[in-house]
């Protein structure tokens, strides 16, 4: 199933992460593309012998089953939709919005610290979700950042979907389409993680950080959603703003040639990515993959900002609903990817 395999990252301390881009870095160190024998997998981020590499989740051979397709097939995007995604920030209008935004800023600081991003690699703090100019990261630093980000991003949708599911059972009422969208969001974030895991194998330090972060984050989101689903969705909307910014900056650095391994047209992305996003021939390089991932994050950004604007126990999910004939501006379903600050309730509920 793999078309490429990569690093055996041994992340031992945050200080080592700071040296990821240097020539002697022992973790996730990018090496040059090279020809391999016909019976070998190409390895783009490894200094480890082939015999020591392992597939984190190899396909399990069975007597009858050939493969298991995604539970939620990806709807796909047009090239125009992906290019139209831009970093944006919804201004905090209420005290709860301000609280959600500040919590995201704390999370951003924690991730920068944990993944070893230096001060000169950080963007303008006055415009943290829109500014793009800073010292480039290396390919290895980006992979560490992607994996840490996606391991956390898959939590809120699952927690919210679970709590709404239990609430629906407990109250003996329909949920009006929210559960499916939230669980699909969580599944989509997990697919991002699995894709990047095909390119980088974290060591024990990163695994420990992920374990601790997930434990804290899961319980925090669980309690937050019980107290105020609206604030939690706003928090996730702001979190997804950070994700869109992260992938936009990565695309910029690829286009500028700051990430030479990923700019190489011969660089091969994991086959599971090609299958999941239905990536067409000629559009399967690393930049294309990041465009697809960024578009997903833009959808989550628009969805959560919109859900935060709705009445949590009454309004249907506008992204899976059929609209009445003649509804103003709604010949088609709302497109959250192109609505960075989300739809206001009056725009889609009426």
PATI-94786 format. One record per residue (C-alpha): residue number from 1; x, y, z. Coordinates in Angstrom, 3 decimals. Each point is the difference from the previous one (the first is absolute). Layout:
[NUM; [X; Y; Z]]
...
// end
This chain:
[1; [0.000; 0.000; 0.000]]
[2; [2.956; 2.279; 0.549]]
[3; [1.520; 1.955; -2.839]]
[4; [2.564; 1.572; 2.275]]
[5; [1.371; -0.610; 3.433]]
[6; [1.928; 2.250; 2.182]]
[7; [1.674; 0.768; 3.206]]
[8; [0.662; -1.814; 3.173]]
[9; [-0.236; 3.073; 2.194]]
[10; [1.523; -0.286; 3.440]]
[11; [-1.206; 3.103; 1.774]]
[12; [1.829; 0.100; 3.319]]
[13; [-0.341; 3.590; 1.183]]
[14; [-1.316; 3.387; -1.145]]
[15; [3.583; 1.178; -0.504]]
[16; [0.517; -2.684; -2.602]]
[17; [-3.046; 1.210; -1.862]]
[18; [1.650; 3.399; -0.279]]
[19; [2.804; -1.620; -1.969]]
[20; [-2.204; -1.982; -2.404]]
[21; [1.090; 1.973; -3.027]]
[22; [3.724; -0.297; 0.617]]
[23; [2.142; -2.438; -1.883]]
[24; [0.756; -2.229; 2.958]]
[25; [-3.496; -0.073; 1.480]]
[26; [-0.837; -3.518; 1.188]]
[27; [-3.772; 0.247; -0.400]]
[28; [-2.183; 0.152; -3.103]]
[29; [3.031; 1.183; -1.949]]
[30; [-0.809; 0.600; -3.674]]
[31; [2.416; -1.671; -2.342]]
[32; [0.263; 0.290; -3.736]]
[33; [-2.246; -1.888; -2.355]]
[34; [1.773; -3.002; -1.389]]
[35; [-0.643; -2.868; -2.349]]
[36; [-0.848; -3.315; 1.588]]
[37; [-0.232; -3.538; -1.238]]
[38; [-3.273; -1.139; -1.495]]
[39; [-0.862; -2.047; 3.081]]
[40; [0.633; 2.852; 2.441]]
[41; [-2.273; 2.750; 1.247]]
[42; [1.360; 3.526; -0.652]]
[43; [0.926; 1.697; 3.301]]
[44; [0.125; 3.781; 0.019]]
[45; [0.571; 0.839; 3.669]]
[46; [2.166; -2.754; 1.352]]
[47; [3.554; -0.670; 1.032]]
[48; [-1.111; -3.314; 1.476]]
[49; [0.720; -3.271; -1.897]]
[50; [-3.000; -1.479; -1.786]]
[51; [0.039; -3.017; 2.294]]
[52; [-0.620; 2.250; 3.022]]
[53; [-2.945; 1.893; -1.441]]
[54; [-3.516; -1.121; 0.801]]
[55; [-3.469; 0.828; -1.223]]
[56; [-2.059; 1.416; 2.874]]
[57; [-3.241; -1.457; -1.294]]
[58; [0.601; -2.543; -2.775]]
[59; [-2.999; -1.445; -1.826]]
[60; [-1.026; -3.221; 1.698]]
[61; [-0.229; -2.943; -2.358]]
[62; [-3.113; -2.164; 0.369]]
[63; [-1.386; -2.937; -1.880]]
[64; [-2.858; 1.908; -1.635]]
[65; [0.189; 3.765; 0.531]]
[66; [2.021; 1.960; -2.559]]
[67; [-0.197; 3.458; 1.588]]
[68; [-2.170; 2.133; 2.297]]
[69; [-1.106; 3.319; -1.553]]
[70; [-0.466; 3.180; 2.082]]
[71; [-3.182; 0.038; 2.077]]
[72; [-0.625; 3.572; -1.170]]
[73; [1.112; 0.383; -3.640]]
[74; [1.501; 3.413; -0.635]]
[75; [-2.280; 2.289; -2.068]]
[76; [2.951; 1.520; -1.871]]
[77; [0.745; 3.583; -1.032]]
[78; [0.480; 1.859; -3.228]]
[79; [3.326; 1.727; -0.535]]
[80; [-1.765; 3.357; 0.138]]
[81; [-1.478; -0.802; 3.416]]
[82; [3.393; -0.947; 1.415]]
[83; [1.735; 3.077; -1.402]]
[84; [-2.757; 2.242; 1.402]]
[85; [0.774; -0.966; 3.609]]
[86; [1.707; 2.824; 1.887]]
[87; [1.085; 0.556; 3.608]]
[88; [-2.571; 2.080; 1.853]]
[89; [-0.946; 0.939; 3.541]]
[90; [-3.435; 0.511; 1.500]]
[91; [0.178; 2.893; 2.440]]
[92; [-1.166; -0.766; 3.501]]
[93; [-3.360; 1.719; 0.499]]
[94; [-0.919; -1.266; 3.447]]
[95; [1.787; -0.852; 3.213]]
[96; [-0.384; -3.716; -0.753]]
[97; [1.532; 0.505; -3.449]]
[98; [2.931; 1.820; 1.588]]
[99; [0.455; -2.837; 2.493]]
[100; [-0.009; -2.609; -2.770]]
[101; [2.520; 2.021; -2.024]]
[102; [2.369; 0.406; 2.959]]
[103; [-0.153; -3.727; 0.747]]
[104; [1.017; -0.704; -3.586]]
[105; [2.908; 2.429; 0.334]]
[106; [1.165; -1.917; 3.068]]
[107; [-0.263; -3.264; -1.937]]
[108; [1.977; 1.546; -2.859]]
[109; [2.744; 1.089; 2.390]]
[110; [0.109; -3.506; 1.473]]
[111; [0.277; -1.633; -3.412]]
[112; [2.742; 2.393; -1.125]]
[113; [1.925; -0.784; 3.164]]
[114; [-0.552; -3.761; -0.176]]
[115; [0.959; -0.256; -3.678]]
[116; [3.089; 2.190; 0.312]]
[117; [-0.967; 2.978; -2.162]]
[118; [2.551; 2.761; 0.563]]
[119; [-0.970; 3.644; 0.489]]
[120; [1.292; 0.987; -3.451]]
[121; [-2.188; -2.728; -1.534]]
[122; [-3.166; 1.441; 1.514]]
[123; [-2.185; 2.450; -1.901]]
[124; [-1.130; 3.445; 1.116]]
[125; [-1.801; -0.521; 3.309]]
[126; [-2.334; 2.927; -0.725]]
[127; [-1.442; -1.954; -2.965]]
[128; [0.670; -3.624; 0.964]]
[129; [-2.580; -1.608; -2.288]]
[130; [0.617; 2.095; -3.119]]
[131; [3.696; 1.033; -0.026]]
[132; [2.252; -2.387; -1.939]]
[133; [3.466; 1.558; 0.000]]
[134; [2.541; -1.714; 2.261]]
[135; [3.140; -2.102; -0.165]]
[136; [-0.921; -3.258; -1.803]]
[137; [-0.368; -3.284; 1.840]]
[138; [1.612; -3.161; -1.319]]
[139; [-1.922; -2.942; -1.425]]
[140; [0.661; -1.927; 3.192]]
[141; [-1.269; 2.825; 2.190]]
[142; [-3.161; 0.227; -2.078]]
[143; [-0.644; -3.739; 0.365]]
[144; [0.437; 0.171; 3.764]]
[145; [-2.403; 2.940; 0.079]]
[146; [-2.560; -1.709; -2.253]]
[147; [-0.023; -3.182; 2.055]]
[148; [-0.342; 1.819; 3.310]]
[149; [-2.735; 2.281; -1.385]]
[150; [-2.059; -2.774; -1.596]]
[151; [0.256; -2.287; 3.030]]
[152; [-1.783; 2.747; 1.959]]
[153; [-2.352; 1.286; -2.704]]
[154; [-1.843; -3.314; -0.219]]
[155; [-1.206; 0.218; 3.603]]
[156; [-2.724; 2.745; 0.085]]
[157; [-2.203; -1.460; -2.736]]
[158; [-0.006; -3.427; 1.636]]
[159; [-0.761; 1.405; 3.455]]
[160; [-2.769; 2.277; -1.277]]
[161; [-1.502; -2.738; -2.163]]
[162; [0.084; -2.453; 2.882]]
[163; [-1.679; 2.404; 2.434]]
[164; [-2.676; 0.980; -2.496]]
[165; [-0.621; -3.675; -0.775]]
[166; [-0.431; -0.808; 3.682]]
[167; [-2.208; 3.065; 0.427]]
[168; [-2.197; -1.125; -2.861]]
[169; [-0.402; -3.435; 1.584]]
[170; [-0.620; 1.447; 3.429]]
[171; [-2.585; 2.571; -1.127]]
[172; [-1.579; -2.342; -2.569]]
[173; [0.306; 2.700; -2.640]]
[174; [1.630; 0.432; -3.385]]
[175; [3.238; 1.921; -0.264]]
[176; [-0.851; 1.564; -3.394]]
[177; [3.183; -1.002; -1.776]]
[178; [2.707; 1.343; 2.315]]
[179; [1.422; -3.360; 1.116]]
[180; [0.986; -1.249; -3.454]]
[181; [1.802; 3.222; -0.927]]
[182; [1.953; 0.056; 3.269]]
[183; [1.065; -3.631; -0.241]]
[184; [0.956; 0.435; -3.652]]
[185; [2.156; 2.973; 0.980]]
[186; [1.809; -2.129; 2.564]]
[187; [0.468; -2.797; -2.532]]
[188; [1.375; 2.443; -2.563]]
[189; [2.554; 1.371; 2.483]]
[190; [1.109; -3.548; 0.758]]
[191; [0.555; -0.629; -3.702]]
[192; [2.297; 3.035; -0.043]]
[193; [1.971; -1.533; 2.858]]
[194; [0.243; -3.429; -1.620]]
[195; [1.196; 1.566; -3.246]]
[196; [2.819; 1.873; 1.704]]
[197; [0.848; -3.067; 2.080]]
[198; [0.868; -1.747; -3.261]]
[199; [2.769; 2.589; -0.362]]
[200; [1.400; 0.253; 3.511]]
[201; [0.260; -2.386; 2.939]]
[202; [0.075; 1.849; 3.349]]
[203; [2.216; -1.186; 2.805]]
[204; [-0.884; -0.532; 3.627]]
[205; [0.191; 3.683; 0.961]]
[206; [-2.560; 1.086; -2.610]]
[207; [-2.242; -2.944; 0.861]]
[208; [0.130; 1.033; 3.649]]
[209; [-0.888; 3.596; -0.869]]
[210; [-2.934; -1.161; -2.112]]
[211; [-1.236; -2.312; 2.748]]
[212; [0.112; 2.742; 2.617]]
[213; [-1.499; 2.649; -2.283]]
[214; [-2.855; -2.280; -1.031]]
[215; [-0.831; -0.877; 3.597]]
[216; [-0.157; 3.640; 1.052]]
[217; [-1.737; 1.189; -3.164]]
[218; [-2.667; -2.712; -0.043]]
[219; [-1.089; 0.705; 3.563]]
[220; [0.118; 3.768; -0.539]]
[221; [-2.195; -0.213; -3.119]]
[222; [-2.334; -2.481; 1.735]]
[223; [-0.615; 2.346; 2.939]]
[224; [-0.163; 3.059; -2.254]]
[225; [-2.657; -1.554; -2.258]]
[226; [-2.111; -0.973; 2.984]]
[227; [0.137; 3.599; 1.262]]
[228; [-0.310; 1.907; -3.301]]
[229; [-0.068; -1.651; -3.437]]
[230; [-0.094; 3.455; -1.603]]
[231; [3.298; 1.101; 1.542]]
[232; [1.566; -3.346; -0.857]]
[233; [-0.949; 0.319; -3.667]]
[234; [1.408; 3.533; -0.036]]
[235; [3.215; -1.323; 1.523]]
[236; [0.238; -2.672; -2.706]]
[237; [-0.715; 2.608; -2.666]]
[238; [2.948; 2.053; 1.254]]
[239; [2.120; -3.156; 0.217]]
[240; [-0.776; -0.750; -3.635]]
[241; [1.023; 3.547; -0.910]]
[242; [3.426; -0.953; 1.345]]
[243; [-0.016; -3.175; -2.090]]
[244; [-0.874; 1.877; -3.199]]
[245; [2.790; 2.475; 0.765]]
[246; [2.480; -2.817; 0.645]]
[247; [-0.652; -1.739; -3.317]]
[248; [-0.122; 3.287; -1.927]]
[249; [3.428; 0.891; 1.311]]
[250; [1.311; -3.453; -0.937]]
[251; [-1.314; 0.427; -3.566]]
[252; [1.706; 3.391; -0.195]]
[253; [3.331; -1.468; 1.085]]
[254; [-0.303; -2.841; -2.517]]
[255; [-0.717; 2.482; -2.804]]
[256; [2.954; 2.147; 1.036]]
[257; [2.351; -2.990; -0.132]]
[258; [0.739; 0.053; 3.730]]
[259; [-0.968; -3.685; 0.256]]
[260; [2.059; -1.589; -2.808]]
[261; [-0.985; -3.612; 0.674]]
[262; [-3.685; 0.837; -0.220]]
[263; [0.523; 2.256; -3.013]]
[264; [1.548; -2.878; -1.934]]
[265; [-2.523; -1.231; -2.626]]
[266; [1.221; -3.568; 0.614]]
[267; [-1.023; 0.062; 3.644]]
[268; [-2.670; -2.639; 0.549]]
[269; [-2.840; 0.477; 2.466]]
[270; [-1.595; -3.007; 1.769]]
[271; [-2.354; -2.066; -2.128]]
[272; [-2.687; 0.198; 2.680]]
[273; [-0.157; 3.764; -0.593]]
[274; [-0.512; -0.488; -3.732]]
[275; [-2.812; -2.453; 0.706]]
[276; [-1.739; 1.974; 2.752]]
[277; [-0.045; 3.388; -1.762]]
[278; [-0.444; -1.461; -3.504]]
[279; [3.043; 1.971; -1.147]]
[280; [0.202; 0.105; -3.817]]
[281; [3.060; -0.889; -2.046]]
[282; [2.451; 2.868; -0.182]]
[283; [-1.272; 1.427; 3.304]]
[284; [1.731; -2.280; 2.475]]
[285; [2.982; 1.926; 1.310]]
[286; [0.441; 1.222; 3.564]]
[287; [-1.404; 3.454; -0.715]]
[288; [-3.173; -1.566; -1.393]]
[289; [-0.377; -2.110; 3.142]]
[290; [0.314; 3.078; 2.211]]
[291; [-2.627; 1.786; -2.121]]
[292; [-2.476; -2.825; 0.679]]
[293; [0.763; -0.064; 3.723]]
[294; [-0.308; 3.793; 0.222]]
[295; [-3.391; -0.112; -1.739]]
[296; [-1.194; -2.542; 2.570]]
[297; [1.104; 2.286; 2.820]]
[298; [-1.783; 2.923; -1.656]]
[299; [-3.215; -2.059; -0.010]]
[300; [0.385; -0.763; 3.704]]
[301; [0.689; 3.684; 0.677]]
[302; [-3.188; 1.135; -1.731]]
[303; [-2.116; -2.806; 1.432]]
[304; [0.974; 0.610; 3.632]]
[305; [-0.301; 3.774; -0.189]]
[306; [-3.453; -0.516; -1.508]]
[307; [-1.111; -2.583; 2.570]]
[308; [1.062; 2.394; 2.741]]
[309; [-2.434; 2.571; -1.431]]
[310; [-2.996; -2.349; 0.163]]
[311; [-2.398; -1.004; 2.758]]
[312; [1.675; -3.143; 1.248]]
[313; [-3.101; -2.012; 0.956]]
[314; [-2.400; 1.151; -2.707]]
[315; [1.576; 0.844; -3.343]]
[316; [0.684; -2.654; -2.648]]
[317; [3.436; -0.455; -1.500]]
[318; [-0.071; 2.339; -3.033]]
[319; [2.765; -1.884; -1.812]]
[320; [-2.029; -3.196; -0.474]]
[321; [-3.503; 1.516; -0.272]]
[322; [-2.229; 0.412; -3.053]]
[323; [-1.089; 3.601; -0.526]]
[324; [-3.481; 1.135; -0.955]]
[325; [-0.623; 1.002; -3.578]]
[326; [0.691; 3.675; -0.478]]
[327; [2.100; 0.365; 3.158]]
[328; [2.092; 3.106; -0.564]]
[329; [3.542; -0.795; -1.020]]
[330; [-0.308; -3.728; 0.644]]
[331; [-0.317; -1.747; -3.336]]
[332; [2.869; -2.173; 1.249]]
[333; [1.185; -1.077; 3.432]]
[334; [2.091; 2.610; 1.840]]
[335; [3.736; -0.357; -0.641]]
[336; [1.801; 0.391; 3.360]]
[337; [3.455; -0.076; -1.611]]
[338; [-0.692; 3.341; -1.646]]
[339; [-1.592; 1.574; 3.086]]
[340; [3.004; 0.425; 2.337]]
[341; [-1.913; 1.718; 2.800]]
[342; [-3.009; -2.304; -0.272]]
[343; [-3.611; 0.698; -0.940]]
[344; [-2.172; 2.053; 2.283]]
[345; [-3.214; -1.671; 1.121]]
[346; [-2.200; 2.371; -2.019]]
[347; [1.851; -0.922; -3.189]]
[348; [-0.720; -3.722; 0.107]]
[349; [-2.821; -0.668; 2.452]]
[350; [-2.186; 3.026; -0.726]]
// end
